[in-house]
Amino acid sequence: MRNPVRVETTSRTSAIERHYQRVAPTLESTFGAIPIVTAAFPGGLGTKPRWYPKSLPLTPRVVAWCVRRLDAVELHSWTPSIEHPGRVGFARILLEPGANTAPKQLAAAARATRAALAQHDLDAVAVLDGLGGVALFVPFDDAPAYDDVRTWLHQLTNALAASNAIFSTEPNTHAPNAVHIHVAHNAVHAWSVLPYSLRGRDGLPVAVPVRWDELDALPSVTIDQLPARLGAVGDLLASERRRIGRQTFGSLQTLSLAATSHGHVIDAALQILLDGRARSADAIFKEAVAHGLLPADFKAKYVYTALIEYIARAQGNGRRPAIVQDADRSFRFNEPPDDWPNLPDVAPHAPDPQAGALAQRLSETAQGSDPAAFEIAVCDAFAHLGFAATHVGGNKAPDGYIDAQLGVLGYRVMLECKTAKATVSQPDAFEAAKYREPYNAQFCVLIGPAFPNETELTQELKTHGVCAWTADDLRLALALGANAYELRNAFAPGYAADALTDLQWARAHGDAKHVRVVMDILERVGRELQVTAATQGGPATAPLLTVDTAMALVDRELAAAHSTQACTREQVENAFAYLTNPVVAKAVRANEAIVIVSP
């Protein structure tokens, strides 16, 4: 009599072999012949896996050998670049539901993670892992280093967890309703399951790629159902990879004004409102979807709710909200309105590798177990910004201090550094302030990974005259290339984030921009007037481009551009001074007027 167990096992092996004959070529075409690790289940499906950790190349022939000779069921990899096996080809973000996590919560968590990636112009392929979780595969075409990608992903996911209660970054947390978000597997030999891999459970479920609009349904696909699904939707792994197109890790901005960890809806609104114009919640939603900051299936009504709740929450905690609502129910950035036309952006400075390295040190040491390393990293970062930085440390001494080397405008700041895994649980504003007088300092700073949004802390900062800086605030200052003169207001009692927002806003929408707009108008319109005068009467009848004439011309052009604001005399005088500066030489003085000489 034939052994029914052997017949069943042989039949299952044949089915697994046929499965991988079908999917191995597409895996190789997407990932290349990357190293794979396999798992077998000698005790039966659902039992403890036996790993074959020796890396083998992902090719159809090798996969078939693994199934026949190793009884392989699952395929895993750390998805490196095929050209550079020690570097990243696909980053992986793993989302695992808690015991009581509803499917819609898991789908919402995946979309929130996608929205966070979209703020950095990134997208991902969504893969149901076959065991109830979702894996996001983020392709990178420039083969970045694993350490750099993992550090950045930790920052991204920690910010998500800090701003959205649905997430937990702790794998063993007692939060049965949370979604555990993991990125530690982004390292060589730290593998996770590949798309189209079978899972060693009864029914042989498949880790299947899905469209983003399928997430709410969370379709479960088994080995028997996969052929029909492939016939219906095709190879989504390949088509989603083509849709995403080229992505590079090197193109990521270190930090932006909108990257403030308020939650994906608020961060998307901040990004839209950065141009200085007010919008309704519906308009913000439509632009956010168009720019990929929010998924198309997001509900528009939630944008308005999120904005109102954010403003109320910030005000309730004694913080200044980054967004405010006007009387007409529109929303705008919490800065002076600016509806002047935008000029082409000034060419950005080349990336500063030293600033990038310092930013990474801050991120790593702020959450590390070596307080002195964080103190030194903070001092080195401020030194890079132009301060004279001194690390002290030890018992009964400050962690350090920095001196702004600004002559008669110089000032000193005392530093109190706090490390923590996420949020500093016991910030002590008094401790940060106690060395102000002994060291003749004007400012005191408390700096750590993050601080609790509590009214009590806000009051303590004001009482003791201390400013709270997060590690991200200092990273933003590095990204901006800020100097000691610009940063003085960022040490005033309260929160550095408010002053840094003011600083970046001033650079984009402040007086410098307005003077540039005035100069652009004067060059263009002034030249047109001179050309007209040359053909209709010559120099004797040419109009004089005085300050008063220029103000009228600029205001006319601003109105034509639908601006409700007018220029000031000082802005026009500054434009005159710049255009006629001998170094610039785009205009010359003619008594009280100027003449445009640039072609």
BELZIVEN-V756983 format. One line per field, one symbol per residue. psi: psi as a letter, one per 30 degrees, with the letter a starting at -180 (. if undefined). A space follows every 10 residues. Layout:
psi=???
This chain:
psi=kkjeeeeeee eeeeeeeeef eefeeeeefe fahlklklkl ifglkfaklk kifkklkile eeeeeeeeeg hkekkllghl kefifglkek lkjkjkkleg kleeeeeeee eeeeeeeffg hlllkkkkgf gflkkkjjkk fgilkeeeee eeeeeeeeee effjffkkfj fgkiifflkk kkgffilkgj llklkgklkh lkfilkjkkl leffeefikk kleffeeeee eefajfeeee eeeeakkkef fkkellefig hfleeeeeee eefffgklll eeeeeeeeee ggfklfgkke ffeeeeeeee eeeeefgglj kfklklfggl klkilkkjgl kklkkkkllk kjeeeeeeee eeeefegagj eeeeeeeeee eeefggljkk kdllkhllfl lkkjigbfgl lkkkkjkkll edkjfikjee efffgeefgh lflkkjkael lkikeeeeee eeeghkkkkl eeeeeeeeef hlleeefeff glkbkeeeee eeeeeeeega eeeeeeeeee eeeeeeeeee eeeffifaee gklkileeee eeeeeeeeef ggkgllllee eeeeeeeeeg kfeehfllki bfllkkfk.
